Amino acid sequence: MVVGSILDAVDQALASGPLPSVTELARRANVANSRFAAYLLDLKDAGFIEDTSTLRITAEGRAYLAQYRQWNKIAARVDAPRAPTEDRSESEK
């Protein structure tokens, strides 16, 4: 999930303007700043970003990100609070 969080933070940052600092991206991805650079190298090695300076997301990275976002939508529906159901025995009284 860390990979998806980082790709999502990078994608949103690039869509909204100039790339923010590494510290800001780490904060947005909820990753320790001390680990963020290592994760970026892992993303590059996996072929999800082109390089660690521009953070341009590759087609493979975009495919992973799409799956990550889909999974988050499903997880949000499962975890969404539900309206309390009325107890039948109480309503029949």
ZAMARGU-4260 file (C-alpha; in steps of 0.2 Angstrom, whole numbers, plus 5000, padded with zeros to 4 digits):
<rodrens>
0) 5000/5000/5000 | 5015/5012/5003 | 5019/5011/4984 | 5001/5016/4980 | 5001/5030/4992
5) 5017/5037/4985 | 5011/5036/4967 | 4995/5044/4972 | 5003/5058/4981 | 5015/5061/4966
10) 5001/5060/4953 | 4990/5072/4963 | 5005/5084/4966 | 5010/5084/4947 | 4992/5087/4942
15) 4990/5102/4953 | 5006/5112/4948 | 5025/5111/4951 | 5032/5096/4960 | 5033/5100/4979
20) 5047/5096/4990 | 5052/5078/4994 | 5047/5082/5012 | 5030/5088/5007 | 5027/5072/4996
25) 5032/5061/5010 | 5020/5070/5021 | 5006/5068/5008 | 5010/5049/5006 | 5011/5047/5025
30) 5028/5040/5024 | 5043/5044/5035 | 5054/5056/5026 | 5069/5046/5030 | 5062/5031/5020
35) 5054/5041/5006 | 5070/5041/4995 | 5072/5023/4997 | 5054/5020/4991 | 5058/5031/4976
40) 5072/5020/4971 | 5061/5005/4973 | 5048/5013/4962 | 5061/5017/4949 | 5068/4999/4950
45) 5050/4992/4948 | 5048/5003/4932 | 5034/5014/4940 | 5043/5030/4939 | 5055/5036/4925
50) 5068/5044/4937 | 5069/5050/4955 | 5071/5069/4951 | 5056/5072/4939 | 5045/5057/4947
55) 5036/5055/4930 | 5025/5040/4932 | 5027/5027/4918 | 5012/5017/4910 | 5016/5003/4922
60) 5015/5014/4937 | 4999/5022/4930 | 4991/5004/4929 | 4997/5000/4947 | 4990/5017/4952
65) 4973/5013/4944 | 4972/4997/4953 | 4977/5005/4969 | 4963/5018/4968 | 4950/5005/4963
70) 4955/4995/4978 | 4953/5010/4989 | 4936/5013/4983 | 4931/4996/4987 | 4939/4997/5004
75) 4930/5013/5008 | 4913/5005/5004 | 4916/4991/5015 | 4922/5002/5029 | 4909/5015/5027
80) 4898/5018/5042 | 4881/5010/5039 | 4864/5017/5046 | 4858/5007/5061 | 4846/4994/5057
85) 4830/4993/5067 | 4829/4977/5078 | 4814/4968/5072 | 4809/4962/5089 | 4808/4980/5095
90) 4797/4986/5080 | 4785/4972/5082 | 4781/4976/5100
</rodrens>
